[in-house]
């Protein structure tokens, strides 16, 4: 159980950092916010993969990995910048 939590935190940090790098602009997120952004981006990316690829008969899990997680985190980062 602890290993799962640590792996989610590391995955969130990596995805959040990549999203911050790909979305240009001034951002003052601390590491905790980056981790939460990456974890939430993974969920958003998984939901997007479900919507986009479910109708084609493909498994959403197959496409919901790193790329969809980064896209989801980028989307959340853009929305955060727009509203805050």
Phi, psi and omega in degrees: 000316181294323178298321178297317180295316179296320180292324176296320180294314179295315178300316178298321179295317181293313180296316179297320179293319178295319179296318178297324179291321184280334178262111184288156175129171180280123180223132183249040178286140172273172183300326179295317178296322178296318179297313180296322177297318179293318179293314178296324177297327176296317178294316179297318178297322176295320177295319177298319179296321177299315182292317186285322190250355182290323182290342181268004179079006179270156178284129180292333180294327180298324182259355186267023183277227186299315186295313180292328176295318179292318178297318177297318178293323177296318178298315178295323179294318178296316178296321178298318179293327180290324187259344182237000000 
